[in-house]
Amino acid sequence: MSSSTYQVVAFWDEEASVWVATSDDVPGLVTEAETIEVLSQKLHVMIPELLVLNQVIPENHHEPIAFKLTSERQEQIKVAS
């Protein structure tokens, strides 16, 4: 799977006020951040570490790793009367 794009899904946790990311493609990936930009930065570090740790890719892997971050956020808007 090292030549494919790893899918990561993020959703907004309204109660905690953070983005939460998980992935079926990256074993053990669960992380959160206050902004989607910070979340993406964390994923740049965590994804390769977890892929090596879980022996999905070898430790000496030097090819770029692609991931697709899909985010979902639902909000409610109060209509002024």
C-alpha positions as CSV (number, residue, x, y, z in Angstrom):
1,M,0.0,0.0,0.0
2,S,3.0,2.3,0.1
3,S,2.4,3.7,-3.4
4,S,-1.3,4.6,-2.7
5,T,-2.9,7.5,-1.0
6,Y,-3.8,7.0,2.6
7,Q,-7.3,8.2,3.5
8,V,-7.8,10.3,6.6
9,V,-11.1,11.6,7.8
10,A,-11.5,14.6,10.2
11,F,-14.6,15.8,11.9
12,W,-15.3,18.8,14.1
13,D,-16.0,17.9,17.7
14,E,-18.2,20.8,18.8
15,E,-18.1,19.9,22.5
16,A,-14.3,19.8,22.7
17,S,-13.8,22.5,20.0
18,V,-11.2,20.4,18.1
19,W,-10.8,18.6,14.8
20,V,-10.5,14.8,15.3
21,A,-8.7,12.7,12.7
22,T,-8.9,9.0,12.2
23,S,-8.0,6.6,9.4
24,D,-8.8,3.0,8.5
25,D,-5.6,3.1,6.3
26,V,-3.2,4.1,9.0
27,P,-3.4,1.7,12.0
28,G,-3.7,3.5,15.3
29,L,-4.2,7.0,13.9
30,V,-6.3,9.1,16.2
31,T,-5.3,12.7,16.9
32,E,-6.9,16.1,17.4
33,A,-6.1,19.8,16.9
34,E,-7.8,23.2,17.3
35,T,-7.4,24.0,13.6
36,I,-7.3,22.0,10.4
37,E,-3.9,23.4,9.6
38,V,-2.4,22.2,12.8
39,L,-4.1,18.9,12.4
40,S,-2.5,18.6,8.9
41,Q,0.9,19.4,10.4
42,K,0.5,16.7,13.0
43,L,-0.5,14.2,10.3
44,H,2.7,14.9,8.4
45,V,4.6,13.5,11.5
46,M,2.3,10.8,12.7
47,I,1.4,9.0,9.5
48,P,5.0,8.0,8.6
49,E,5.7,7.1,12.2
50,L,2.6,4.9,12.5
51,L,3.1,3.2,9.1
52,V,6.7,2.2,10.1
53,L,5.6,1.2,13.7
54,N,2.9,-1.0,12.3
55,Q,5.2,-2.4,9.6
56,V,3.0,-1.1,6.7
57,I,6.2,0.4,5.2
58,P,9.8,-0.4,5.9
59,E,11.8,1.9,8.3
60,N,14.1,2.8,5.4
61,H,11.2,4.0,3.2
62,H,12.3,7.1,1.2
63,E,9.4,7.6,-1.2
64,P,6.9,10.4,-0.5
65,I,3.8,9.3,1.4
66,A,0.5,10.7,0.1
67,F,-2.6,11.2,2.2
68,K,-6.0,12.7,1.5
69,L,-7.5,14.6,4.4
70,T,-11.3,14.8,4.1
71,S,-13.0,17.1,6.7
72,E,-16.6,17.4,7.7
73,R,-18.1,20.1,9.9
74,Q,-21.8,20.6,10.6
75,E,-23.0,23.9,12.1
76,Q,-26.4,25.4,13.1
77,I,-27.3,28.9,12.2
78,K,-29.8,30.8,14.4
79,V,-32.1,32.9,12.3
80,A,-32.6,36.4,13.7
81,S,-36.3,37.2,14.2
